[in-house]
Amino acid sequence: MVILSISVVEKSEASVHYAKVEKIITIKSKIFTDLRHFNRSFMNIEPIPAFDDNYFWLLSNDHKAIVVDPGDAQVVLDRLSQNGLTLDAVLVTHKHYDHIGGVGKLKAKTGCRVVAPVIDGVAVDMTVNDGDEVSLLGNKFAVLGVPGHTIEHVAYYSEGLKCCFVGDTLFSSGCGRMFEGTPKQFLASLKRLAELPDDTEIYCAHEYTLANLAFAQVVEPNSSEILAKLARMKKTRAENKPTLPTTIGDEKQTNPFLRTDKTQVIEAILAREGKKLLDEPAVFHALRSWKDSF
Ligand SMILES: [Zn+2]
C-alpha cells in the first residue's frame, strides 16, 4: 500500500516534470517560429502572375519592394499601387523577354535601381556576376552564376531569408531548356543550387510543376515522393494557387534533373537510350533531350 502510494507520487512528479520540459520545448520552438516569422514579416514574398505561366516575385517590407524578373511593367505597377509600395529595385536573372520586358518602363516610372547581369538593351545600374553580393532593403543576396538555360543566367540567394530566386534554371521537379551552355555547365549550375540548405525556398519563374511531375513520374515510376507530390500539387492547382515556392530538400527527392547520379534515373536513361552513358553530364543531356520531346 505504501509502495503503491510512493509510486503514485513518483509518477505524479514525473508527469509534472515532463509537462514542464514539454512546456519549455514548446515555448522555445514557438520563439524560434516567431523569430523566423518576425524576420519574414519584414520581407513578404508574393507572386505576381503574368502572361500564361510566369511569376514575377515581389519582395516587400512595409513600404518598399523589390521585384524579380518583371517581364511586364503594368501588372507590377498595379500591385505596387494596391499595396502602397515604392519600388526600390528590380532583380533580373537572365535576358529572355518575359523576364526583362517591363524593366525599362518600371525604371522610368519609379526610378528604381536595376540589378542584372550584362544584357543587351537593358540599362543596368548594378551589373552582377557570379560571386557578387547585393544588399537590398536590409537583406544580402549572393549572386550565383548558373549558366545553362542561357549563358549569363544568375540566381539570387539570401541566406538570411532562406530563399533563392532561380529564374528559368531550376523549376519545381524540372529545369529550364538548355538554349545555351553545355550539359556540363547546366549540370554544375543545378548541383550548385542543390548544395543550398534543404529548407531553402526556391522561387522559380514559371508554373510548370504539374507538367514536370508528369515527366518525373515516367522517369521514376516507383517514386512514392513524386506520386505524393503530384497529388498535393494537383490539389493546389485545382484551388488556383501557385505550387511555388518549392524547397531544395523537396527537389532532391522529386526532381530527376537533380538526381542524375541516382540508379533509378540512370537506369531509365539506359532503357531509353539502349546504351550505358559515359558520365553524369551525358545522363543529364539525355534526360533534358527526353523532356524536350515529352
Ligand atoms: Zn528563360
Boltz pocket constraint, residues with backbone or C-beta under 6 A from the ligand:
constraints:
  - pocket:
      binder: B
      contacts: [[A, 94], [A, 96], [A, 149], [A, 168]]
      max_distance: 6.0
